[in-house]
Amino acid sequence: MPDDALGRPYGVPARREPILPNGVLGMLIFVATEVMFFSGLISAFVIGKSNAVGGWPPAGQPRLPIEETAVNTVALLLSGVLLYFANRAFKNDSPNTRRLLGASIALGGFFVLFQGAEWVALIGEGLTLTSGQLGGFFYLLVGTHALHVLVGFAILLYTYRKLSHGELDRFTFWPAQIFWYFVVGVWPILYWQVYL
């Protein structure tokens, strides 16, 4: 069978590049469901907070560390900014990609470690899942986010490993970024609702 000018056999349709890669589409659908999930959790918290007898926060509960968590929030937001610049460097095939992605991961690690230290301190002060409405909501909301941060952190480490081995392509990098931007983006809303 003769070939056309591109070397394809006649009668075989050319494979089109998808408008949206499958991994990106899958991650966008997943993130959309997670937005709905977090919206439900935040709505339940807001309703519980507004109906709390005796005001909010409930009496006898430890004070949440607003200032320390503000520092963690800045670290997480900077992680997202550095990931954006890592993507730009990756598009330009810049050697700065590794450094920027590594710094983004390091700031994500900082967030994980210091939020963990915050939890240990709050548990030591008596704030637990069963200590009352504040503790239940706090660990449900912040704990669910922490689980997402850990998954996102693992995805970024996997992405960094692929980059280090020269195996990273945009179809792997884009979904990782979408998930991390979601994790970064939902945190200020949680900080505002839970801590302030």
Beta strands, then each sheet from edge to edge (+ up, - down):
end
